[in-house]
Amino acid sequence: MGSKPRSLSGIKPTGTPHLGNYLGMIKPAILLQETHETFYFIADYHALTSVRDPEQLRENTYDLTAVFAALGMDFENHAFFRQSDIPEVTELTWILSCITSKGLMERAHAYKDAMAKDQEVSMGLFSYPVLMACDILIYDSNFVPVGQDQRQHLEITRDLAIRFNHLYGEAFVIPEAIIEKEVATIPGLDGRKMSKSYGNVIPLLAPEKQFRKAVMKITTDSKSVDEPKDPETCSVFALYKCFAGKKEQEALAEQYLAGGLGYGEAKQLCFETLNAELKGPREIYQQIRNDKTKLNGILESGRDKARVIARDVIDRVRDKVGL
């Protein structure tokens, strides 16, 4: 663990990661290790607002750990751990809840969204932003990578940290956002955004045959081989673009526009390009996915790194509030 600025991200263990997760979050997360000291936690406390199957939650946690290992996470110099392995985070959540107004929580997107859909709102969902703030503050995080949709969470975190510092004296580092570049929407098998809720995903490290089968299922229009096609409206091309270099993209776009290229051929090329990047990681993933001893070792080592910092922060906070 070095002198680089510290960046923190959480990933909810709600299922096997797909290509959309990889391009939107996992790949940028791995790249961030070059410039930041990164802390990545599996947000299993957060998952309890929606996941009710304990075995599934455990397996999803192992799955994410194996995926990050396969894609080159440097566990030696960075921390990867379970949120629930750090008891200090829930202690801090109570302390910060005591200075958080109900009005602030009522303005949170997730709560408003649930109310608009007439869903039942648990206290977990309602106070979700406080736990999220504590996830960030408990590790003295300098930066948090966020997309536009998550900016509010970071604003709430900053508000709570500033309020606490004002009431009790300096205790928290005020984190800043690393605004993630807007990743192009990754189309799923049916052309809509790739999402588990639509059931249109391509699993990231599925066995090669299954992976190819999924790519070949991508919906296209009914133009014949000879007809010119528009690369800009084609889901196959959109996915290919995320993995191919500029020259390759231009060459394939020309073939689309010229006619003579069938969608089957385009899909095969798309599969080969994606597979070239994911073949190595898939092999590592398959080797370690069921090695619980190794995966537990990764999570325990991350826990030990994270707890040293969390302990220091909670001691500081307890002292400030008089506990």
Residue pairs with C-beta under 8 A, 6 or more apart in sequence:
1 37
1 77
1 78
1 79
1 305
2 37
2 77
3 37
4 35
4 36
4 37
5 36
5 37
5 142
5 143
6 36
6 37
6 38
6 39
6 139
6 140
6 141
6 142
6 143
7 32
7 36
7 37
7 38
7 39
7 141
7 142
7 143
7 144
7 145
7 178
8 38
8 39
8 40
8 41
8 135
8 136
8 139
8 141
8 143
8 144
8 175
9 25
9 29
9 38
9 39
9 40
9 41
9 144
9 145
10 40
10 41
10 42
10 43
10 46
10 83
10 132
10 135
11 25
11 26
11 40
11 41
11 42
11 43
11 64
12 42
12 43
12 46
12 47
13 42
13 43
13 44
13 47
13 51
13 57
13 60
13 61
13 63
13 64
14 47
14 50
14 51
14 60
14 196
15 60
15 196
16 60
16 63
16 203
16 204
17 26
17 63
17 64
17 67
17 203
17 204
17 205
18 194
18 196
18 201
18 202
18 203
18 204
19 186
19 194
19 201
19 202
19 204
19 239
19 242
19 274
20 186
20 188
20 193
20 194
20 195
20 201
21 204
22 71
22 204
23 183
23 186
23 242
24 147
24 183
24 186
26 67
26 68
26 71
26 204
27 71
28 145
28 180
29 38
29 40
29 68
29 145
30 68
30 71
30 72
30 73
32 38
32 145
32 178
33 73
33 74
33 77
33 78
36 143
37 77
37 78
38 78
38 79
39 78
39 79
39 81
39 139
39 141
39 306
40 68
40 73
40 78
40 79
40 80
40 81
40 302
41 80
41 81
41 82
41 83
41 86
41 135
41 302
41 306
42 61
42 64
42 65
42 80
42 81
42 82
42 83
42 299
43 83
43 135
44 57
44 61
44 82
44 83
44 84
45 83
45 84
45 89
45 90
45 131
46 83
46 128
46 131
46 132
47 57
47 60
48 57
48 124
49 122
49 124
49 125
49 128
51 57
51 60
61 82
61 299
62 289
62 292
62 295
63 289
65 80
65 295
65 298
65 299
66 285
66 288
66 289
66 295
67 204
67 205
67 285
68 80
69 75
69 284
69 285
69 288
69 295
69 298
70 205
70 281
70 282
70 284
70 285
70 288
71 281
72 281
73 80
75 298
75 301
75 302
79 302
79 305
79 306
80 298
80 299
80 302
81 299
81 302
81 303
81 305
81 306
82 299
82 302
82 303
83 89
83 135
85 299
85 300
85 303
85 306
85 307
86 138
86 303
86 306
86 307
86 310
88 138
88 307
88 310
88 311
88 313
88 314
89 131
89 134
89 135
89 138
89 310
90 131
90 134
91 314
92 134
92 137
92 138
92 313
92 314
92 317
93 127
93 130
93 131
93 134
95 317
95 318
95 321
96 130
96 133
96 134
96 137
96 160
96 164
97 127
97 130
99 160
99 163
99 164
99 167
100 127
100 130
100 160
104 129
104 156
104 159
105 111
105 126
105 127
105 129
105 130
106 112
108 128
108 129
108 152
108 153
108 156
109 149
109 152
110 125
110 128
110 129
111 121
111 125
111 126
111 128
114 120
114 121
114 125
115 121
129 153
129 156
129 157
130 160
132 153
132 156
132 157
133 153
133 156
133 157
133 160
133 161
136 144
136 154
136 157
136 175
137 157
137 160
137 161
137 172
137 173
137 175
137 313
138 309
138 310
138 313
138 314
139 306
139 309
139 310
139 313
140 172
140 173
140 309
140 312
140 313
141 173
141 175
142 173
142 175
142 176
143 175
143 176
143 177
143 178
144 154
144 157
144 175
144 176
144 177
144 178
145 177
145 178
145 180
146 153
146 154
146 177
146 178
146 179
146 180
147 179
147 180
147 182
148 179
148 182
151 177
151 179
154 175
154 177
157 175
158 174
158 175
161 172
161 173
161 174
161 175
162 174
164 171
164 172
164 317
164 320
165 171
165 172
165 174
168 320
168 321
169 320
171 313
171 316
171 317
171 320
172 313
172 317
184 238
184 241
184 242
185 193
186 193
186 194
186 238
186 239
186 242
187 193
187 194
187 218
187 235
187 238
187 239
188 194
188 195
188 198
188 200
188 201
188 202
188 235
189 200
189 201
189 202
189 214
189 217
189 218
189 219
189 235
190 198
190 200
190 219
191 219
191 235
192 198
192 200
194 200
194 201
194 202
195 201
202 211
202 214
202 215
203 210
203 211
203 214
204 278
205 278
205 281
205 282
205 285
205 286
206 214
206 282
207 282
207 286
208 275
208 279
208 282
211 271
211 274
211 275
211 278
211 282
212 271
212 275
215 236
215 239
215 267
215 270
215 271
215 274
216 264
216 267
216 268
216 271
218 235
218 236
218 239
218 267
218 270
219 235
220 234
220 235
220 236
220 263
221 229
221 233
221 234
223 229
223 263
224 262
225 259
225 260
225 261
225 262
226 259
226 260
227 259
228 256
228 257
228 258
228 259
229 256
229 257
229 259
229 261
229 263
230 256
230 257
231 237
231 252
231 253
231 256
231 257
234 256
234 263
234 266
236 263
236 266
236 267
236 270
237 252
237 253
237 256
237 266
237 270
239 270
239 274
240 249
240 252
240 266
240 269
240 270
240 273
240 274
241 249
243 273
243 274
243 276
243 277
244 252
244 273
248 273
252 266
252 269
255 261
256 266
288 294
288 295
